[in-house]
Amino acid sequence: MEWRKSSASGPEGGNCVEVAMAGCVLVRNSRFPERETISFSPASWNAFLGLVRMQGPADRG
């Protein structure tokens, strides 16, 4: 399984998430990859991404 790190992650890694596709979408904390993951259906994940994209970068964090 291939994990992808967020493009918003800085050079030091910081507090970031990683995502993998395995029939469902798995999300984990990149600082503690051995800990549990959260899973989402592809439809739920796509809905989440759509909302994030609608907000735009100025509204994040």
MODELLER restraints for C-alpha pairs under 7 A, 6 or more apart:
rsr = mdl.restraints
at = mdl.atoms
rsr.add(forms.Gaussian(group=physical.xy_distance, feature=features.Distance(at['CA:1:A'], at['CA:20:A']), mean=6.84, stdev=0.5))
rsr.add(forms.Gaussian(group=physical.xy_distance, feature=features.Distance(at['CA:2:A'], at['CA:20:A']), mean=5.94, stdev=0.5))
rsr.add(forms.Gaussian(group=physical.xy_distance, feature=features.Distance(at['CA:3:A'], at['CA:18:A']), mean=5.86, stdev=0.5))
rsr.add(forms.Gaussian(group=physical.xy_distance, feature=features.Distance(at['CA:3:A'], at['CA:19:A']), mean=5.40, stdev=0.5))
rsr.add(forms.Gaussian(group=physical.xy_distance, feature=features.Distance(at['CA:3:A'], at['CA:20:A']), mean=4.69, stdev=0.5))
rsr.add(forms.Gaussian(group=physical.xy_distance, feature=features.Distance(at['CA:4:A'], at['CA:18:A']), mean=5.18, stdev=0.5))
rsr.add(forms.Gaussian(group=physical.xy_distance, feature=features.Distance(at['CA:4:A'], at['CA:19:A']), mean=5.21, stdev=0.5))
rsr.add(forms.Gaussian(group=physical.xy_distance, feature=features.Distance(at['CA:4:A'], at['CA:20:A']), mean=6.33, stdev=0.5))
rsr.add(forms.Gaussian(group=physical.xy_distance, feature=features.Distance(at['CA:5:A'], at['CA:17:A']), mean=6.12, stdev=0.5))
rsr.add(forms.Gaussian(group=physical.xy_distance, feature=features.Distance(at['CA:5:A'], at['CA:18:A']), mean=4.33, stdev=0.5))
rsr.add(forms.Gaussian(group=physical.xy_distance, feature=features.Distance(at['CA:5:A'], at['CA:19:A']), mean=6.58, stdev=0.5))
rsr.add(forms.Gaussian(group=physical.xy_distance, feature=features.Distance(at['CA:6:A'], at['CA:16:A']), mean=6.58, stdev=0.5))
rsr.add(forms.Gaussian(group=physical.xy_distance, feature=features.Distance(at['CA:6:A'], at['CA:17:A']), mean=6.00, stdev=0.5))
rsr.add(forms.Gaussian(group=physical.xy_distance, feature=features.Distance(at['CA:6:A'], at['CA:18:A']), mean=6.08, stdev=0.5))
rsr.add(forms.Gaussian(group=physical.xy_distance, feature=features.Distance(at['CA:9:A'], at['CA:16:A']), mean=5.94, stdev=0.5))
rsr.add(forms.Gaussian(group=physical.xy_distance, feature=features.Distance(at['CA:15:A'], at['CA:31:A']), mean=6.66, stdev=0.5))
rsr.add(forms.Gaussian(group=physical.xy_distance, feature=features.Distance(at['CA:16:A'], at['CA:29:A']), mean=6.13, stdev=0.5))
rsr.add(forms.Gaussian(group=physical.xy_distance, feature=features.Distance(at['CA:16:A'], at['CA:30:A']), mean=5.55, stdev=0.5))
rsr.add(forms.Gaussian(group=physical.xy_distance, feature=features.Distance(at['CA:17:A'], at['CA:27:A']), mean=6.62, stdev=0.5))
rsr.add(forms.Gaussian(group=physical.xy_distance, feature=features.Distance(at['CA:17:A'], at['CA:28:A']), mean=5.60, stdev=0.5))
rsr.add(forms.Gaussian(group=physical.xy_distance, feature=features.Distance(at['CA:17:A'], at['CA:29:A']), mean=4.73, stdev=0.5))
rsr.add(forms.Gaussian(group=physical.xy_distance, feature=features.Distance(at['CA:17:A'], at['CA:30:A']), mean=5.20, stdev=0.5))
rsr.add(forms.Gaussian(group=physical.xy_distance, feature=features.Distance(at['CA:18:A'], at['CA:27:A']), mean=5.68, stdev=0.5))
rsr.add(forms.Gaussian(group=physical.xy_distance, feature=features.Distance(at['CA:18:A'], at['CA:28:A']), mean=5.42, stdev=0.5))
rsr.add(forms.Gaussian(group=physical.xy_distance, feature=features.Distance(at['CA:18:A'], at['CA:29:A']), mean=6.40, stdev=0.5))
rsr.add(forms.Gaussian(group=physical.xy_distance, feature=features.Distance(at['CA:18:A'], at['CA:30:A']), mean=5.79, stdev=0.5))
rsr.add(forms.Gaussian(group=physical.xy_distance, feature=features.Distance(at['CA:19:A'], at['CA:25:A']), mean=6.82, stdev=0.5))
rsr.add(forms.Gaussian(group=physical.xy_distance, feature=features.Distance(at['CA:19:A'], at['CA:26:A']), mean=5.55, stdev=0.5))
rsr.add(forms.Gaussian(group=physical.xy_distance, feature=features.Distance(at['CA:19:A'], at['CA:27:A']), mean=4.65, stdev=0.5))
rsr.add(forms.Gaussian(group=physical.xy_distance, feature=features.Distance(at['CA:19:A'], at['CA:28:A']), mean=6.66, stdev=0.5))
rsr.add(forms.Gaussian(group=physical.xy_distance, feature=features.Distance(at['CA:20:A'], at['CA:26:A']), mean=5.15, stdev=0.5))
rsr.add(forms.Gaussian(group=physical.xy_distance, feature=features.Distance(at['CA:20:A'], at['CA:27:A']), mean=6.68, stdev=0.5))
rsr.add(forms.Gaussian(group=physical.xy_distance, feature=features.Distance(at['CA:24:A'], at['CA:39:A']), mean=6.41, stdev=0.5))
rsr.add(forms.Gaussian(group=physical.xy_distance, feature=features.Distance(at['CA:24:A'], at['CA:40:A']), mean=5.82, stdev=0.5))
rsr.add(forms.Gaussian(group=physical.xy_distance, feature=features.Distance(at['CA:24:A'], at['CA:41:A']), mean=5.05, stdev=0.5))
rsr.add(forms.Gaussian(group=physical.xy_distance, feature=features.Distance(at['CA:24:A'], at['CA:42:A']), mean=5.83, stdev=0.5))
rsr.add(forms.Gaussian(group=physical.xy_distance, feature=features.Distance(at['CA:25:A'], at['CA:39:A']), mean=5.49, stdev=0.5))
rsr.add(forms.Gaussian(group=physical.xy_distance, feature=features.Distance(at['CA:25:A'], at['CA:40:A']), mean=5.08, stdev=0.5))
rsr.add(forms.Gaussian(group=physical.xy_distance, feature=features.Distance(at['CA:25:A'], at['CA:41:A']), mean=6.16, stdev=0.5))
rsr.add(forms.Gaussian(group=physical.xy_distance, feature=features.Distance(at['CA:25:A'], at['CA:42:A']), mean=6.13, stdev=0.5))
rsr.add(forms.Gaussian(group=physical.xy_distance, feature=features.Distance(at['CA:25:A'], at['CA:45:A']), mean=6.98, stdev=0.5))
rsr.add(forms.Gaussian(group=physical.xy_distance, feature=features.Distance(at['CA:26:A'], at['CA:37:A']), mean=6.14, stdev=0.5))
rsr.add(forms.Gaussian(group=physical.xy_distance, feature=features.Distance(at['CA:26:A'], at['CA:38:A']), mean=5.67, stdev=0.5))
rsr.add(forms.Gaussian(group=physical.xy_distance, feature=features.Distance(at['CA:26:A'], at['CA:39:A']), mean=4.53, stdev=0.5))
rsr.add(forms.Gaussian(group=physical.xy_distance, feature=features.Distance(at['CA:26:A'], at['CA:40:A']), mean=6.54, stdev=0.5))
rsr.add(forms.Gaussian(group=physical.xy_distance, feature=features.Distance(at['CA:27:A'], at['CA:37:A']), mean=5.44, stdev=0.5))
rsr.add(forms.Gaussian(group=physical.xy_distance, feature=features.Distance(at['CA:27:A'], at['CA:38:A']), mean=5.16, stdev=0.5))
rsr.add(forms.Gaussian(group=physical.xy_distance, feature=features.Distance(at['CA:27:A'], at['CA:39:A']), mean=6.31, stdev=0.5))
rsr.add(forms.Gaussian(group=physical.xy_distance, feature=features.Distance(at['CA:28:A'], at['CA:36:A']), mean=6.97, stdev=0.5))
rsr.add(forms.Gaussian(group=physical.xy_distance, feature=features.Distance(at['CA:28:A'], at['CA:37:A']), mean=4.78, stdev=0.5))
rsr.add(forms.Gaussian(group=physical.xy_distance, feature=features.Distance(at['CA:28:A'], at['CA:38:A']), mean=6.52, stdev=0.5))
